[in-house]
Amino acid sequence: MKEFIFYTFEGYTESPTGKVLENLQILGFEKGENENQAFKTLINNNQWIIKSGFNKDKIISKQLAI
């Protein structure tokens, strides 16, 4: 199986000093025969992603070289 990382530009992070930082949000890692299968598994196993307001169309994935 192939492993993928899923991330988005949506959202932000706060630094230890309280400064708002724009960055990437890592949503998770998942395995699958292909990107689509891994994405479906990610969403099924992590429903908080959609409930938190992340847009599925803005989620980016990259296959990891392992």
N, C-alpha and C positions, 0 to 999 in steps of 0.2 A: 504494500500500500504506500501511497505517496502522502507526505505530510505538508500541510499548508498553514501559513500564518494569516490571520484576518485582522484588518485594521481600518481606521477611518480618520478623516480630517475633521469630522464633527466633534464638537465638545472642546474642552480646554482643561488645563491642569493649574493648580494653585501652588506656587512655590512655598517653601517654609517661611518666607517673610510675608506671605499673603499676596504676592504679585500674581496676576493672572497671566498665564503663558499659553500661547497657541501652540499646539503640537499634535502629533498623531496619537490616537487612542488604540492600544492593542486590545482587541476584543476576544481573541482566543486562538488556539491552535487546534487543528483537527486533521484526522487521517481519512483518506478515501481513495477509491480507484481513480478518481479524477476530481477536478476542482468543484464541479457542481455537486457531486455526492458529498464531499467534505463540507461544503457550505450548508447543504440541507441538514447534515448531522450537527453542525455548529449551532444552527438556529433551533433545531429540535431539542438539543441538550442545554441550551442557554437562552431560554425565552426572555430573560431579563434584558437581552439586547434590544428587542423590539419594544418591550414594555417600558424601557428607559427612553425611548424616542429616537433611537438610531434608525436611519433610513437604510433598508436593505440594498437599495440601488447605489448607495454611496460607500458600501463596504468593499474594500480592496483586498485581494488575496495574492499571495506569492507562494510558489512551491519552494519548500526548503530543500537545500542540498544536504543530504545526510549520508 
